[in-house]
Amino acid sequence: MPITTPSPHRNQPVVTRGQTLETASGAVILLHGRGASAKDILSVADEIQLPQLAYLAPEAAEHTWYPYSLLALQPNSSRETPKLMPD
């Protein structure tokens, strides 16, 4: 069944560094953490020090890939799973 809900990330920018995809010998996709930005994670490219690569960092909408707190997970009613946070 196709997903009909549009992705909030669909029109977000992809920040790049290094070679273009056409000239690079490979590509690295870097995903930032919650609250961070694509620009933040691109600092990893400086540490990798492989200038022949293309580095791509998509920007998550509102700086988060998942809109809910992972600490607020509730157990699935069909099976027993522990809560991450007490009531």
N, C-alpha and C positions, 0 to 999 in steps of 0.2 A: 504494500500500500504506500503510495507516495506521500511524502510530508508536504502539507499545504501551508504550514506556518512559515512565513519568511524569516530568514536568519537575520538577527540583529547585527551580525558581523559582515554581511554580504558587501556592503559599500564602504567598509572601513579601508583606510590606506594600508599599503604594504611598504614599509620602509626598507631600503636596500643599501648595501655597502659592498665594496669590492667590484669584481668584474660584472659585466652585464651577463644575462643568461646566454646570450648568443656567443660570447667569447670565453666564458668560464669553462674550466675543465670539470667542474662539479658544482653542486649547490648545497647550501646548508639552510634549513628552515629553523628559525629560532622562535620559540613561543615564550612570551613573558608571563610572569606570575600575576596573581590577583593584586590589583592596585599599582602595578608597574606599567611600563609602556614599551612599545616596540623600540623606541630609541634607547631605553635602559638596557634591554637584552642585547642590543647590537654591540655593546661593549665586549661581549664574549668574542666577537670576531677579532678584536685586537689581541686577545689572548691566544687564539688559535694560530694566528700568524701564517696563514696560507693565502697569499694575495691572489692566487690564480682562481680562487673560488668566488661564487656569487653568494652573498648572504641576504636572506629575505626574512623580514620580521613583520608579520601581520599585526595590526593593532586591534585588540578586542574592544568591542563596544563598551563604553563606560569602564574600561580597564579591568574587565572580568570576562572570562570565557563562559562561566556558569553563573547565572544570576542569583543563586541561593547560597546561603551559608552551608558549607559542608559540615559544620558543627551542629546544625539543627536537624540532621537526618533522623527520621523516625523509622521504627522497624516496619517491615512489610507485614501486613496482617495475615498473609498466607504462609508465612514461615517466621521462625523466631530468629531475630538478629539483634545484637546489643545496640543500645543507644549510645551515641557518642557524648551526649550531654544529659545530665540528670534532669528530671522534671522540676 
